[in-house]
């Protein structure tokens, strides 16, 4: 069984979240996603990805909205109203 790395590259973090590298860089720049620097490499801790997803889920529960996609100028995550039965 292969262990997962504790730190992910920008492309690896993007694959993990299903977004482009530019979106990961923007999340880091805006302070929404924690990163560390080792030498000249910018890396994202696996725990930071979990924390970011958890924050999206909590926000969705608080607001009654479900996370949508980043849209427009990518300034913020957009939300769609959850359909009620």
VEXTOR-175068 format. One line per field, with one value per residue: residue number from 1; x, y, z of N, C-alpha, C in turn. Coordinates in Angstrom, 1 decimal, decimal comma. Layout:
# residues N
resi = NUM	... $
n_c1 = X	... $
n_c2 = Y	... $
n_c3 = Z	... $
ca_c1 = X	... $
ca_c2 = Y	... $
ca_c3 = Z	... $
c_c1 = X	... $
c_c2 = Y	... $
c_c3 = Z	... $
This chain:
# residues 85
resi = 1	2	3	4	5	6	7	8	9	10	11	12	13	14	15	16	17	18	19	20	21	22	23	24	25	26	27	28	29	30	31	32	33	34	35	36	37	38	39	40	41	42	43	44	45	46	47	48	49	50	51	52	53	54	55	56	57	58	59	60	61	62	63	64	65	66	67	68	69	70	71	72	73	74	75	76	77	78	79	80	81	82	83	84	85 $
n_c1 = 0,8	0,6	1,8	0,2	1,6	2,5	2,7	1,6	2,2	1,4	0,0	-0,8	-2,4	-4,4	-5,5	-6,5	-8,5	-10,0	-9,7	-8,2	-4,7	-4,2	-6,4	-5,8	-3,5	-4,6	-6,3	-4,4	-3,0	-5,0	-5,3	-7,0	-6,3	-3,9	-0,3	3,0	6,5	9,3	12,5	12,6	10,1	6,5	4,3	1,3	-0,1	-1,6	-3,5	-4,3	-5,9	-8,0	-9,0	-9,8	-11,9	-13,6	-14,3	-15,8	-18,0	-19,1	-19,8	-21,7	-23,6	-24,4	-25,4	-27,3	-26,8	-25,3	-21,9	-20,8	-19,3	-16,2	-16,5	-16,9	-14,8	-13,3	-13,1	-14,3	-15,8	-18,7	-22,1	-24,9	-28,4	-29,7	-31,8	-35,0	-37,1 $
n_c2 = -1,2	2,1	5,1	8,3	11,4	14,0	16,6	18,5	19,2	22,2	21,4	18,8	19,4	20,8	18,7	17,1	18,7	19,1	21,3	24,0	24,7	27,5	28,3	27,1	28,6	31,1	30,7	30,3	32,7	34,5	33,6	31,6	29,0	27,2	27,2	26,0	26,8	25,2	25,4	26,5	25,7	25,7	24,3	22,4	21,5	18,4	18,3	21,0	21,0	19,4	21,0	23,3	22,2	21,4	23,9	24,9	23,2	23,7	26,4	26,1	24,7	26,5	28,7	27,5	27,1	25,4	24,7	26,2	26,6	28,3	31,3	33,8	36,5	35,0	35,9	35,0	32,1	30,9	30,4	28,1	28,0	25,5	23,0	22,3	19,7 $
n_c3 = 0,0	-0,9	0,5	0,9	-0,1	2,2	1,4	-1,4	-4,8	-6,8	-9,2	-8,4	-6,2	-7,5	-9,1	-7,1	-6,0	-8,2	-9,9	-11,9	-12,1	-11,9	-10,4	-7,9	-7,3	-7,0	-4,8	-2,8	-2,9	-2,1	0,5	1,2	1,0	2,5	2,1	1,8	1,6	0,3	-0,3	-3,6	-4,2	-4,1	-2,0	-1,1	1,9	2,6	4,6	4,5	2,2	2,9	5,1	3,6	2,0	4,0	5,1	2,9	2,9	5,5	5,2	3,2	4,6	6,6	5,1	3,5	0,9	-1,9	-2,7	-5,7	-8,9	-9,5	-11,0	-13,6	-12,9	-11,1	-8,5	-6,2	-4,6	-6,1	-5,2	-5,4	-5,0	-2,9	-4,0	-2,9	-1,7 $
ca_c1 = 0,0	1,4	1,4	0,0	2,5	2,0	2,7	1,3	2,6	0,2	-0,8	-1,4	-3,5	-5,5	-6,1	-7,2	-9,7	-10,7	-9,6	-7,0	-3,5	-4,4	-7,4	-5,1	-2,6	-5,5	-6,8	-3,2	-2,8	-6,1	-5,2	-8,1	-5,7	-2,6	0,8	4,4	7,6	10,5	13,4	11,9	8,8	5,4	3,6	0,1	-0,2	-2,8	-4,4	-4,9	-7,0	-9,1	-9,5	-10,5	-13,1	-14,5	-14,8	-16,8	-19,1	-19,7	-20,4	-22,9	-24,6	-24,8	-26,2	-28,3	-26,4	-24,2	-20,8	-20,8	-17,9	-15,6	-17,0	-16,6	-13,4	-12,7	-12,8	-14,9	-16,5	-20,1	-23,0	-26,2	-29,3	-30,0	-33,2	-35,7	-38,1 $
ca_c2 = 0,0	3,3	6,2	9,6	12,5	15,0	17,9	18,3	20,3	23,0	20,6	17,7	20,0	21,1	17,5	16,6	19,5	19,1	22,7	24,3	25,2	28,9	28,4	26,8	29,7	32,2	30,4	30,5	34,2	35,1	33,1	30,6	27,7	27,2	26,5	26,2	26,9	24,4	25,8	27,3	25,0	26,1	23,0	22,5	20,3	17,6	18,8	22,3	20,7	18,9	22,1	24,1	21,6	21,4	25,2	25,1	22,4	24,4	27,6	25,7	24,3	27,8	29,6	26,8	27,1	24,4	25,3	26,1	26,7	29,6	31,9	35,2	36,9	34,1	36,6	34,2	30,9	31,2	29,3	27,9	27,7	24,1	22,7	21,7	18,7 $
ca_c3 = 0,0	-1,1	1,4	0,2	0,4	3,1	0,7	-2,8	-5,7	-7,2	-10,1	-7,6	-5,4	-8,4	-9,4	-5,9	-5,9	-9,5	-10,4	-12,6	-11,3	-11,6	-9,2	-6,7	-7,0	-6,5	-3,4	-2,0	-2,9	-1,3	1,9	1,4	1,0	3,1	1,4	2,4	0,6	0,5	-1,4	-4,5	-4,5	-3,3	-1,8	-0,3	2,8	2,4	5,6	4,0	1,2	3,8	5,8	2,7	1,6	5,2	5,2	1,9	3,4	6,6	4,6	2,5	5,6	7,2	4,2	2,7	-0,5	-2,1	-3,5	-7,2	-9,5	-9,6	-12,2	-13,9	-12,7	-10,1	-7,2	-5,0	-5,0	-6,2	-4,6	-6,0	-4,0	-2,9	-4,4	-1,8	-2,2 $
c_c1 = 0,9	0,9	1,2	1,1	1,8	1,8	2,5	1,8	1,3	-0,6	-1,5	-2,6	-4,7	-6,2	-7,0	-8,5	-10,5	-10,7	-8,3	-5,9	-3,7	-5,4	-6,7	-4,2	-3,4	-5,9	-5,6	-3,0	-3,8	-6,2	-6,3	-7,5	-4,2	-1,5	2,0	5,4	8,8	11,4	12,6	10,5	7,7	4,5	2,3	0,0	-1,6	-3,9	-5,1	-6,0	-8,2	-9,8	-10,3	-11,9	-14,1	-15,1	-15,9	-18,1	-19,8	-20,4	-21,7	-24,0	-25,2	-25,7	-27,3	-28,0	-25,3	-23,1	-21,0	-19,4	-17,4	-16,0	-16,6	-15,1	-12,7	-12,4	-13,3	-15,6	-18,0	-20,9	-24,3	-27,1	-29,7	-31,5	-33,8	-36,8	-39,5 $
c_c2 = 1,2	4,5	7,5	10,6	13,5	16,4	17,6	19,5	21,1	22,1	19,4	18,2	20,3	19,8	17,0	17,4	19,6	20,5	22,9	24,8	26,7	29,2	28,1	28,0	30,9	32,0	30,6	32,0	34,9	34,6	32,1	29,2	27,9	26,6	26,8	26,2	26,1	24,7	26,8	26,7	25,5	24,8	23,3	21,3	19,7	18,0	20,1	22,1	20,3	20,1	23,0	23,5	21,6	22,8	25,5	24,4	23,2	25,7	27,2	25,3	25,6	28,6	28,9	26,8	26,0	25,1	25,1	26,1	28,1	30,1	33,3	35,5	36,1	34,9	35,8	33,0	31,3	30,1	29,3	27,5	26,2	23,9	22,0	20,8	19,1 $
c_c3 = 0,0	-0,2	0,5	0,8	1,3	2,4	-0,8	-3,6	-6,1	-8,2	-9,3	-6,8	-6,3	-8,8	-8,3	-5,7	-7,1	-10,1	-11,1	-11,6	-10,9	-10,5	-7,9	-6,3	-6,5	-5,1	-2,5	-1,8	-2,0	0,2	2,2	1,5	1,5	2,2	2,2	1,3	1,1	-0,6	-2,3	-4,9	-3,5	-3,2	-0,9	0,6	2,5	3,4	5,2	3,0	2,0	4,5	4,8	2,3	2,8	5,3	4,1	2,4	4,5	6,1	3,9	3,5	6,3	6,3	3,5	1,2	-0,7	-3,0	-5,0	-7,7	-9,4	-10,9	-12,4	-13,8	-11,6	-8,8	-6,0	-5,5	-5,0	-5,6	-5,4	-4,9	-4,1	-3,2	-3,2	-2,3	-1,7 $
